[in-house]
């Protein structure tokens, strides 16, 4: 599909086959799925509809749009940023370079938060989603349980704008308050009396020393501050959650955090060192070989020490 081939007849079926091979040649992950997503975006249709339009010829405008998308994909720009959205927990989320792209492993964090809410279905609960990014965690929880209201915080104003649009899109904006904040340094009026029933978070957990080894699609495009902290061993936010929760988490409240590969023992030690938490469980998706979510319960979170 080079510039010199623009006068040829390019059907959707032919374009799909060409794009898959081009992406394979440029080592793009999941080339078939990526090609389908790019074509659907260029043609303004659903991915499944491509297969009912195999013989439909592309217009010059559609070819030009696809050519640009494929070029950028070959440069390892994330497909989600190119098409502007990503599916997560069976919901579709707007994504921009201001937010981390939602990942399947984070669905375990959402599921455990939903389980926590469903264990007390008649009790109104207030949760904090710290570092909300696109809002995918907070919004997914709000969509699937009715007894939770959520404060969703992020240090990035641009990320919060994306999250607000996603909340409106999924009809849960009335149950989520968005606020700009660093970790647990929330506005006083954002914290419920007695503290949150649970804090959930997918914090930046990549050690800075490992950042340069990340895939190009991540390292060169996704917001660095959502992945790592300067000079960090990847454990900064777990330490902050363990030591700064006083006045934010109610006694008996829960902290659910996503963790990186090989961090399980270190995170447990961080919380155990405070003497104020009990380890309630560690979870992973059946398809994931790595521990992903740790559940800690506060034993005397309001003692101020």
N, C-alpha and C positions, 0 to 999 in steps of 0.2 A: 504493500500500500504506500509506495513512495510517491513523491510529487509527480514523477513522470507517468504514473499509472492512474492518475486521477480521471482520465477519460474512459477507462475500462468500466464495465458493469460490475459493481461489487454488491452482491446480495448479502443478507445477514449471515446465511450459512457459510458463505465463502469468507466473509470477514471474521467470523468466529474461529474458523480453522486457522486462518493466517495469524490472528492475534495470539492464539494459544501458542503456536510455534515461535512467534517472535518473543513472547514473554519467557518461554522456556529457554530460548537462546540467551536471554539476559538474566537468567537465574532469579526470576521473580517467583516468590512463593505462590503455591497453589495456582499455577498458570491458567487452568481451565476455569476455576471459579473467578479469578481476577478478570479474565477475558469476558466472561458473562456479565460481570458487574459493570465493566467499562462500556460494553456495547449497550446494555440496558440504559445506562445513564446517557450515552450519546443519542440514543433513539427515543428517550423519554418514555420507556415502557418498563414493565416488571420483568425480572429476569426470566421467569417461566414463559413469558409471552414471546421470547426470542424464538422458541421452538415451534411456534405456530406461524412464524413469519420468515421461515428460512429462505424463501424465494423472493422476498421483498427487496427491491433495490434501494440502496442508500442514496440520499440526496447529496449534492456537493457540500451542503452545510453540515450534514451528519458525518460525512467523511472527514471534513476538516476538524470537527469536534473530536472525533475518535482518534484521528492522527495525533492531535495534541495530547490527549489523555495517554495514549500508548507511549509516546515519546517520554512523557514524565514518569510513567510507570517503569520504563526501562532504566530511568535514572534512579530508581528505587524510592520514589515518592510513594508513601503509603496509599493503597487503593482507597481506604476510607476517607482520607483527606481529598483525594481527587474527585470522588463522587459525593462527598459531603455528609455521609451518614454511615452508621454501623449498627448491625443487629446485636442486641444484648438481652439476655433473659426473655427472649421471644418478643421484645419490643424494639422499635427502630429509633435510634438516637441521632440527632444532628451532631456532627463533630467538625471541629476546625483545628488548625494548628495551635490554638490556645489551650486545647485540652488533650489529655491522654486518650488514646483510642481504647475503648472498652475491650477487655479480654475475657475469654471463656473462664479462666481460672478464678476471676473475681465473682463469677456467679455463685461459687460456694459461699462466699461472704454474704451475699444477698440471701441465699437460701437459709443460712443459719440465723440471720436476723429475722427473717419471716417466721421461722420455727419458734423463735423466742417470743414473738408477738402472738402467734397462734396458741402458745401454751397458756396464755391468759386472755382469751378472746373477749371477755366482758370487762376488761380493765383498760382504760385509756392510758396509752404509753407515749412518752416523748423521747425521741431518739436524736442523737447528734451524728451526722455524717461529716466527719472531719476530712477536708481535702476532697470536696465533692466533684471537682472537674466538670465533666459533662452532665453531672447529676444522675448518672446511670444507677448508682447504688440507691440513693434516696428515693428516686422516682420509681424504681422497680419495687422497692419495699412498699411504698405508698399505694401502688397499683394493686398489689396482691393481698394487703391486709387493711382492714378498715379501722382498726383501733389504734393506729399509730399516727402521730403528728411528728414532723421532722424539722430540725434545724440543720441546714446544709451550709457549711462554711468552706471558704477557699481564700487563699491569700491573693489570688488573681481576679481582678475585676472583670477581665475579658472572659475568663472561664465561667464566672457567675452569670454573665449575660447569656452564654450558651446554655447553661443549666436552666435558667429561667424559661428560655424558649422551649426547651424539652419538657419542662413541667407543664407549661401551657398546652403543648402538643398532646400530652397524655392525660390531661384533665385532672391533675393533682396539685396545681399551683396553690389552691386554697388550703392545703394541708402541709405545705413546705414553706419555711421561712429561709430565705437566702441571706447570708451576711458575709462580709469580707472580714477575715480574721486569720491570724497566725496561730495554728495549732489550737489550744484551748483558751486563747486570749479573746474571748467573745465579749460583745457588749453585754452589760449587766442585765438588760431587759430581754436578752435572748436565752437566758438560762432559767429553766423552770424552778419554782420554789422547791427546795429540797434536792435539786439536781436531776440530771437526766436518768432515765431508766436504763439506757444503754448508749454506748458510744461505739460507732462502727467506723472503720477507716481502712483504706488502702493507701498507706503513706508512701513517700519516696523511700525505697529500701535498697536501691542498687548502690553498693560501695563505689565511691568515686574512682578507686583504682581499677574497677572493672568496667567503667563506663565506655572507654574507647573500644572495648571488645564486643559491645552490643552490635546487633545487625544494623546495617546502614539505614534501613527504613525507620528504625527507632532512634539511633544515635544522632542522625543528621536532620530529623524532622520533628520528632515529638518534643514537647516542652521539657527542657532539662530539669527544671525545678520540680517537675512531677515525678522524676525518676531518681534523682540523687541530690545530695546536699554537699556543697563544697567542703572538701576535707573529711567527708563522712565515711564511716565504716558500714553505713547502711542501717544503723540501729538508732540514729538520733531521735526519731519520732517515737519509737517505743520507749525510750528513756523519758521523753517529755510526757507522754501519756501516763506512764507509771508514777511520775513525780509531781505532775501539775494538775492532776485530776481533782484535787481537794476543792470542794465547793462547786464542782461541775458534775460529779457522778454521785448519785444517791447511795447510801449504805445498802449493800446487796445488789447494786447495779452491775451491769455487765459491760465488759469491753471485748469487742470482736475485731480482730485485726488480721488483715492479710499479711503474709510473710513471704520472704524470698527463699530461694533454694538454699538449704543448709543453715537457715537462721533459727530453727526451732529451739534448740537448746539455749542459744544466747538470749532469745526473747523471753523464754521462761525464767532464766536467771535474773533478767532485768526486773521483771515483775515480782519474783520471789524475794529479791533483795529489799524491797520496800516493807515486807512483812504485812502487807495490807490486801493481798489478793490470794484467791484460791484458783488453781487451774481446774477448769471444768471440762475441757475437752480440746482435742485437736482434730482437724477435719481436712479431707481432700476429696476431690472428685474421683470416682472409680477409674476414670480414664487417665488420671494424673498421678505420676509416680512420686510426687513431692507433697509434703505437708504444706497446706496453703492458709489455713485459718486457725487461729488460737482464740479460745474463749476463756477469759479471766473474769472472776466475780469478786467485787470489792467486799472486804470483810469489815473494814472500819474506815471507809473513804472520807468521812467527814471529820476526822479528828484533827485536821489542820497541820499535822506533822509531816 
